[in-house]
């Protein structure tokens, strides 16, 4: 069973540059000990008969098949634009005048 001492918590606090009081050291040591015990319990689960998985539930592809079909032509596309120039959408410059 893992446990963390008050001195180890103080060392971690120094490494993290945290100002921790003596009362907080005792409190954090107890809390971190509970966390370490919980993490350790996960490792105790019998997994010999469970195959490794990347996801908890099976995944299926929900995307449609790619199908080639006609699209709007350039003239129809630009017809709906507020401004067009040289076969492209014309938009206002937003980054200043340098190019």
N, C-alpha and C positions, 0 to 999 in steps of 0.2 A: 504494500500500500504506500503510494508516494505521500510524502509530507514535505512541507516547506517551513523552514525555520524563520524566526523573527529576523535573524541576521541576514538571511538570504533575501528577505523582503527589503531590508534596509539597503542591501547591495544593489538590488534591482532598481530601487528608488533613486539611488545615486547615479546609476548608469542612465536612467531616464531623466535625470536632472529634476526630480520632483522633490519638493519640500514636504516631508511627511513627519507628523508628530509621533510621539511614543504611543499614544492611544491608537492612532491610525495604523501603526506598524502591527500592533496586536490584532486589530480588526482585519487588515488586509491579509495577514498570515492565515487567519482562520478561513477567510473567503477563498483565497488562492488554494488552500488545502482542499476545500470542498470541490473546487473546479478540477484540480488534478486528480482527485479520486473519481470524479465523474468521467473524465477522459480515460482514465485507466480501466474503468468498468466496460467501456466500449470495446477495448482490446480483449476482454475476457469472453466475448460472445463466441459461441461455437459456430465457425463458418466453414468447416471442412466439407460439408455437403452442399454448400451454396456456391454456385459458379460466379466468377467475377462479372460485374456488369458496369456499364458506364451510366445507365439511367435506371431509376427505380421502376419505371413502367416501360413497356415496349413502345418504340416510336415508329410511326409510319409517315411516309412522305405525304404531306397535305397539299403540295403544289400541283398545279395542272400541268399537263404535258405542254411542251413548247410546240406551237403550231405556227407555221409561217402563213401569214395572211396579209392582204393588202393594207397599207396604212394610208394616212392622209398624204397628199402630195405637198410639195413645198408651197405652192401657191395657196392651197386651201389652209394650210397651217398658218402662214403669214397673214392671211386675210383677217383673222381674228385678233391680230396683234395691234396694240395701240400705235406702234411705229415699227417700220421695217426699213432696212437699208442693205443693199448688196446681197439680197437673199437671206438675210439674218434678222433676228430680232434686234431692234435698237433699244437700248436701255440707258438711263442716265448714268453718268460717271459718279462713283461714290467714293473713290479713293483720292481725289484731288486730280491735278492736271499732269502729274508725271506719268510717263508711259513706259 
